[in-house]
Amino acid sequence: NGTQVFIASFSSSGSFRWARRISSGFGSTIGGMSVLPSGNVVVHGTSFGDTHISTPFADRVLPSFGQRDTYIAVLGGSDGHIVWAQRAGRPGEDEAGDVTVDAYSNIYVTGSFSQTATFGTAPSAATVTSTYLGDAYVASYSANGAIRFAADIAAGGQESRGTGLVVSSGAVFTVGLYTGVVTMGTSTLRSAKADSVQGFVGRVDATNGSVVWARAVRGLTSTDDGPYLQRVARASDGSLLISGFFRDAIGYGPSGYPPVATLPKPTNTDGLVLRVLPTGQLAWMRALGGTNTAIVTGVTAGQSGSAVVTGYFQGTLGLDGANLTATGSSQDAFVAELGGTGAVLRSAGFGGAAHDHGGAVISLGSGLVLLGGDIGATAILPGGTTATGPGGLLAVLSPT
């Protein structure tokens, strides 16, 4: 029952290699996926009920702790075999956000937990306790599955959740959401509007999970909702590239001070892209929007410090004068590259009569990017290739 997960591997030319199913009785989702230096694949997600990971022989079953739990699995890059797999959580509602790895094959995950959650298995295990409905966490595992640490990074408030993280310059940088008043290290972040979701950006120590600094991306007044921050990537200069969307006027800045940059209330919903230095200083923050809804879902580092983003929009999407127009009233996908100062260098939209979405984008080097998403019917991709749906989309795009 419910949504289930599949992981599939393809060669550089697009030939299918292997696939695995991750499922549970009441539904499973994927929070994030990354690749270790060995080529093994790390998957972090959420399941409601016992988690089943398929193998050529029989499912590997991870028993449920109760309600929703998170899972982490390392799959062999060449054939998809299970290297190791674990559950995390306990009685409350737990949700996976994202996963990343470092050059030493350490694994880092983020998300949300409620009540008490245990990460790892005895004798290597760590337990954290939330202070209210749910708190954001960062946990780290070694390549063989031993827990390194688990930390509550946004205590207090009504709820908080990590949605993206990346390793850069020996530190872990994370983005996420919070409601109410949360404590992140020495910073206290407050919601501008009661009971509304706000955004945070934080730096976490890669050895113990302690918060080094935190910044709020929140609504400007008591009537403004904050942004929804989705993913974060590392640019070639070490700065952070962050994607998301917003519906009301927002500002970026440290707690207790006026925001250092603001964006006005959009016409509808606008995509959001930020560039933040490793110190927490904002380089720039800009909207990608138009006449109707625009969402930026994925971000990756392009060439020479640029940011490549993907998402979807309705109506007309204005990208520094290079407008894109969706097909009829449907949602169309888009890909855009932003330069070091945030200006749009190039963009392309694609879609058809049904809804189409860009979901994730990953840099492959030499200007190539791997785009993941979905198409509702028939869509003409950038470059002229026709893709027929409905179904998932996987495409390699060149910079021209």
C-alpha positions as CSV (number, residue, x, y, z in Angstrom):
1,N,0.0,0.0,0.0
2,G,1.1,3.6,-0.5
3,T,4.1,4.9,-2.4
4,Q,7.2,2.7,-2.6
5,V,10.8,3.3,-3.6
6,F,13.0,1.9,-6.3
7,I,16.7,2.5,-6.9
8,A,18.1,1.9,-10.4
9,S,21.6,2.0,-11.8
10,F,22.5,2.9,-15.4
11,S,25.8,3.1,-17.3
12,S,27.2,6.4,-18.6
13,S,25.5,5.6,-21.9
14,G,22.1,5.0,-20.3
15,S,22.1,1.2,-20.4
16,F,20.3,-0.4,-17.4
17,R,22.5,-2.2,-14.9
18,W,20.4,-3.1,-11.8
19,A,17.4,-2.1,-9.7
20,R,16.3,-2.6,-6.1
21,R,12.9,-2.1,-4.4
22,I,12.5,-0.5,-0.9
23,S,9.0,-0.9,0.4
24,S,6.8,-1.2,3.4
25,G,3.2,-2.1,4.2
26,F,2.0,1.5,4.5
27,G,4.4,3.2,2.1
28,S,8.1,4.2,1.8
29,T,9.8,7.3,0.5
30,I,13.3,8.3,-0.3
31,G,14.9,11.4,1.3
32,G,18.3,11.4,-0.5
33,M,20.9,9.3,-2.2
34,S,24.7,9.7,-2.5
35,V,27.7,7.8,-3.8
36,L,30.7,6.7,-1.7
37,P,34.3,7.0,-3.0
38,S,34.1,3.2,-3.5
39,G,31.2,3.6,-5.9
40,N,28.7,2.1,-3.4
41,V,25.3,3.8,-3.2
42,V,23.9,5.2,0.0
43,V,20.1,5.6,0.3
44,H,18.3,7.4,3.2
45,G,14.5,7.3,3.5
46,T,11.3,6.8,5.5
47,S,9.1,3.8,5.9
48,F,5.8,3.1,7.7
49,G,6.0,-0.5,8.9
50,D,8.7,-3.1,8.3
51,T,11.1,-2.1,5.6
52,H,11.7,-4.6,2.8
53,I,14.8,-4.3,0.6
54,S,14.7,-6.6,-2.4
55,T,17.6,-8.9,-3.4
56,P,17.8,-11.6,-6.2
57,F,16.9,-14.2,-3.6
58,A,14.6,-12.8,-0.9
59,D,13.9,-9.5,0.8
60,R,16.1,-8.2,3.6
61,V,13.6,-7.0,6.2
62,L,14.3,-4.3,8.8
63,P,11.7,-4.5,11.6
64,S,9.7,-1.4,12.4
65,F,10.2,0.5,15.7
66,G,6.6,1.8,15.5
67,Q,4.9,4.4,13.3
68,R,7.3,6.0,10.8
69,D,11.0,5.2,11.0
70,T,14.0,6.1,8.8
71,Y,16.2,3.7,7.1
72,I,19.7,3.9,5.7
73,A,21.1,1.3,3.2
74,V,24.4,0.9,1.4
75,L,24.1,-0.9,-1.9
76,G,27.0,-2.3,-4.0
77,G,27.6,0.1,-7.0
78,S,28.3,-2.7,-9.5
79,D,25.3,-5.0,-8.8
80,G,23.1,-3.5,-6.1
81,H,23.9,-6.1,-3.4
82,I,23.2,-4.9,0.2
83,V,26.5,-4.0,1.9
84,W,24.6,-3.1,5.1
85,A,21.2,-1.7,6.1
86,Q,19.8,-0.3,9.3
87,R,16.7,1.4,10.8
88,A,16.7,4.5,13.0
89,G,14.0,5.9,15.2
90,R,11.8,4.6,18.0
91,P,8.1,5.1,19.0
92,G,7.5,8.5,17.4
93,E,7.2,10.0,13.9
94,D,10.6,10.1,12.2
95,E,11.4,11.4,8.7
96,A,14.4,11.3,6.5
97,G,15.7,14.5,4.8
98,D,18.9,13.9,2.9
99,V,22.3,12.1,2.9
100,T,25.8,13.0,1.8
101,V,29.3,11.5,2.1
102,D,32.8,12.9,2.6
103,A,36.2,11.9,1.0
104,Y,36.9,9.5,4.0
105,S,33.7,7.5,3.3
106,N,31.9,8.9,6.3
107,I,28.1,9.1,5.8
108,Y,25.9,12.0,7.1
109,V,22.1,12.1,7.2
110,T,19.5,14.6,8.3
111,G,15.8,14.7,8.8
112,S,13.4,14.9,11.8
113,F,12.7,12.7,14.8
114,S,10.2,12.9,17.7
115,Q,10.3,11.6,21.2
116,T,13.4,9.4,21.4
117,A,15.3,8.0,18.4
118,T,18.2,5.6,18.3
119,F,20.7,5.6,15.4
120,G,23.0,2.6,14.8
121,T,23.0,-0.8,16.4
122,A,24.6,-2.1,19.6
123,P,27.4,-1.8,20.5
124,S,27.6,1.2,18.2
125,A,24.5,3.2,18.8
126,A,23.5,6.8,19.8
127,T,20.2,8.0,21.2
128,V,18.7,11.5,21.1
129,T,15.6,12.9,22.7
130,S,13.4,15.7,21.2
131,T,12.1,18.6,23.2
132,Y,8.7,18.9,21.6
133,L,6.8,17.6,18.5
134,G,9.9,16.9,16.4
135,D,13.5,18.1,16.1
136,A,16.0,18.2,13.2
137,Y,18.9,15.8,13.5
138,V,22.3,15.2,11.9
139,A,23.8,11.7,12.3
140,S,27.0,10.2,10.9
141,Y,28.0,6.7,10.1
142,S,31.4,5.2,9.1
143,A,31.6,3.3,5.8
144,N,30.9,0.0,7.7
145,G,27.8,1.2,9.4
146,A,29.2,2.1,12.9
147,I,27.5,5.2,14.3
148,R,29.9,8.2,14.7
149,F,27.4,10.6,16.3
150,A,23.8,11.6,16.4
151,A,22.8,15.1,17.3
152,D,19.6,17.2,17.9
153,I,20.6,20.4,16.0
154,A,17.4,22.5,16.4
155,A,16.0,21.9,19.9
156,G,12.7,23.5,21.0
157,G,10.1,25.1,18.9
158,Q,7.0,23.3,17.7
159,E,8.8,21.3,15.0
160,S,12.0,21.4,12.9
161,R,13.4,19.2,10.1
162,G,16.6,19.0,8.1
163,T,15.9,18.8,4.4
164,G,19.4,19.0,2.8
165,L,23.1,18.8,3.7
166,V,26.5,18.8,2.1
167,V,30.1,18.4,3.3
168,S,32.5,21.3,2.5
169,S,35.9,22.2,3.9
170,G,35.7,19.6,6.6
171,A,32.3,20.8,7.9
172,V,28.7,19.7,7.4
173,F,26.3,22.4,6.2
174,T,22.6,21.8,6.5
175,V,19.3,23.5,5.5
176,G,15.9,22.9,6.9
177,L,12.7,24.1,8.4
178,Y,11.5,25.2,11.8
179,T,8.3,26.5,13.5
180,G,8.2,28.5,16.7
181,V,11.5,29.2,18.6
182,V,14.4,26.8,18.2
183,T,17.9,26.8,19.6
184,M,20.8,26.0,17.2
185,G,24.1,26.2,19.0
186,T,24.3,29.7,20.5
187,S,21.6,31.0,18.2
188,T,17.9,31.4,18.9
189,L,15.8,31.4,15.7
190,R,12.2,32.7,15.9
191,S,9.3,32.4,13.6
192,A,8.0,35.7,12.4
193,K,4.5,34.3,12.0
194,A,3.0,32.0,14.6
195,D,2.7,28.4,13.5
196,S,4.3,29.0,10.1
197,V,7.2,27.2,8.6
198,Q,10.5,29.2,8.4
199,G,13.9,28.2,7.0
200,F,17.4,27.7,8.5
201,V,20.9,27.4,7.2
202,G,23.6,26.0,9.6
203,R,27.1,24.7,9.9
204,V,27.6,21.5,12.0
205,D,30.9,20.1,13.3
206,A,31.7,17.0,11.3
207,T,33.1,15.1,14.3
208,N,30.3,15.5,16.9
209,G,27.3,17.2,15.3
210,S,27.5,20.4,17.4
211,V,26.1,23.5,15.7
212,V,28.9,26.1,14.9
213,W,26.5,28.8,13.5
214,A,23.0,29.2,12.3
215,R,21.1,31.7,10.1
216,A,17.4,32.2,9.7
217,V,15.6,32.6,6.4
218,R,12.2,33.8,7.6
219,G,9.1,35.9,6.9
220,L,9.6,39.6,7.6
221,T,6.5,40.3,9.6
222,S,3.9,38.5,11.7
223,T,1.7,38.0,8.6
224,D,4.5,36.5,6.4
225,D,5.2,32.8,6.1
226,G,8.9,31.8,5.6
227,P,10.5,29.9,2.7
228,Y,10.7,26.2,2.2
229,L,14.4,25.4,1.8
230,Q,14.8,22.1,-0.1
231,R,18.4,21.2,-1.1
232,V,22.0,22.5,-0.7
233,A,25.1,21.9,-2.9
234,R,28.7,22.9,-2.7
235,A,30.2,25.3,-5.3
236,S,33.8,25.1,-6.5
237,D,34.8,28.0,-4.1
238,G,33.3,26.2,-1.1
239,S,30.2,28.4,-0.9
240,L,26.7,26.9,-0.5
241,L,24.0,26.9,-3.2
242,I,20.5,26.5,-1.8
243,S,17.2,25.9,-3.5
244,G,13.6,26.3,-2.4
245,F,10.5,28.5,-2.8
246,F,8.6,31.2,-1.0
247,R,5.1,32.9,-0.9
248,D,5.6,35.9,1.3
249,A,8.2,38.6,1.9
250,I,11.4,37.0,3.4
251,G,14.7,38.0,4.8
252,Y,18.1,36.3,5.5
253,G,20.2,37.0,8.6
254,P,21.6,36.1,12.0
255,S,19.2,35.9,15.0
256,G,18.5,39.1,16.9
257,Y,19.4,41.4,14.0
258,P,17.6,42.9,11.0
259,P,17.9,40.7,7.9
260,V,20.9,41.5,5.7
261,A,18.9,40.9,2.5
262,T,15.2,40.7,1.8
263,L,12.9,39.7,-1.1
264,P,9.4,41.1,-1.5
265,K,6.2,39.1,-1.6
266,P,5.8,37.4,-5.0
267,T,2.7,37.4,-7.2
268,N,2.1,33.8,-6.4
269,T,4.9,31.3,-5.4
270,D,8.4,32.0,-6.6
271,G,11.4,29.8,-6.8
272,L,14.3,30.7,-4.4
273,V,18.1,30.4,-4.8
274,L,20.7,31.5,-2.3
275,R,24.5,31.6,-2.3
276,V,25.9,31.5,1.2
277,L,29.6,31.6,2.2
278,P,31.1,29.0,4.6
279,T,31.1,31.7,7.3
280,G,27.3,32.2,7.1
281,Q,27.6,35.5,5.2
282,L,25.1,35.8,2.3
283,A,26.6,36.4,-1.1
284,W,23.2,36.8,-2.8
285,M,19.6,35.7,-2.6
286,R,17.2,35.8,-5.6
287,A,13.8,34.8,-6.8
288,L,13.0,32.8,-9.9
289,G,9.3,33.5,-10.7
290,G,6.7,34.9,-13.0
291,T,3.0,35.0,-13.5
292,N,2.1,31.8,-11.5
293,T,3.7,29.1,-9.4
294,A,7.5,28.4,-9.7
295,I,9.3,25.9,-7.6
296,V,13.1,25.3,-7.5
297,T,13.6,21.7,-6.4
298,G,17.2,20.7,-7.1
299,V,20.5,22.5,-7.3
300,T,24.1,21.5,-8.2
301,A,27.4,23.2,-8.8
302,G,28.1,24.1,-12.5
303,Q,31.3,25.3,-14.1
304,S,33.4,28.2,-12.8
305,G,31.3,28.7,-9.7
306,S,27.9,28.7,-11.3
307,A,24.7,27.1,-10.0
308,V,22.5,24.8,-12.1
309,V,18.9,24.5,-10.8
310,T,15.8,22.7,-11.9
311,G,12.2,22.7,-10.9
312,Y,8.8,23.5,-12.5
313,F,6.5,26.4,-13.2
314,Q,3.1,27.4,-14.6
315,G,2.3,30.4,-16.8
316,T,5.3,32.5,-17.7
317,L,8.7,32.2,-15.9
318,G,10.8,35.3,-16.1
319,L,14.5,34.6,-16.0
320,D,16.3,37.9,-16.3
321,G,14.3,38.7,-19.4
322,A,14.7,35.2,-21.0
323,N,11.0,34.2,-20.4
324,L,9.8,30.6,-20.6
325,T,6.1,29.9,-21.2
326,A,4.5,26.7,-20.0
327,T,2.3,24.6,-22.3
328,G,-1.3,25.7,-21.7
329,S,-2.3,25.5,-18.0
330,S,0.0,22.6,-17.2
331,Q,3.2,22.6,-15.2
332,D,6.4,22.5,-17.2
333,A,9.9,21.7,-16.1
334,F,12.9,24.0,-16.4
335,V,16.7,24.0,-16.1
336,A,18.7,27.2,-15.6
337,E,22.3,28.1,-14.9
338,L,23.1,31.1,-12.7
339,G,26.5,32.8,-12.7
340,G,28.6,33.7,-9.8
341,T,26.6,36.8,-9.0
342,G,23.2,35.1,-9.5
343,A,22.5,36.3,-13.0
344,V,20.8,33.8,-15.3
345,L,23.3,32.6,-17.9
346,R,21.1,30.2,-19.8
347,S,17.8,28.4,-19.4
348,A,15.5,25.9,-21.0
349,G,12.0,24.7,-20.4
350,F,10.3,21.5,-21.4
351,G,6.9,19.9,-21.1
352,G,3.7,19.0,-22.9
353,A,0.0,18.8,-22.3
354,A,0.3,17.1,-18.9
355,H,2.3,18.1,-15.8
356,D,6.1,17.8,-16.0
357,H,8.6,18.4,-13.2
358,G,12.4,18.7,-12.7
359,G,13.2,17.0,-9.4
360,A,17.0,16.7,-9.0
361,V,20.1,17.7,-10.8
362,I,23.7,16.5,-10.4
363,S,26.9,17.8,-12.0
364,L,28.8,15.2,-14.1
365,G,31.7,17.4,-14.9
366,S,32.7,19.1,-18.2
367,G,29.5,21.0,-18.0
368,L,27.3,17.9,-18.2
369,V,24.4,17.5,-15.7
370,L,22.2,14.6,-14.9
371,L,18.6,15.6,-14.6
372,G,15.9,13.5,-12.8
373,G,12.2,14.2,-12.8
374,D,8.9,13.1,-14.3
375,I,6.8,13.7,-17.4
376,G,3.0,13.4,-17.7
377,A,2.7,12.7,-21.4
378,T,5.1,13.6,-24.3
379,A,7.7,16.3,-23.7
380,I,10.4,17.8,-26.0
381,L,13.6,17.9,-23.9
382,P,16.3,20.6,-24.3
383,G,18.3,19.6,-27.4
384,G,15.2,18.3,-29.2
385,T,14.9,14.7,-27.8
386,T,11.3,13.5,-27.4
387,A,10.5,11.7,-24.2
388,T,7.2,9.8,-23.8
389,G,5.4,9.4,-20.5
390,P,3.8,9.2,-18.1
391,G,6.7,8.1,-16.0
392,G,10.1,9.0,-14.5
393,L,12.7,11.0,-16.4
394,L,16.5,10.6,-16.5
395,A,18.5,12.7,-18.9
396,V,22.0,13.9,-19.4
397,L,22.1,17.6,-20.6
398,S,25.0,19.5,-22.1
399,P,25.7,23.2,-21.3
400,T,24.8,24.4,-24.8
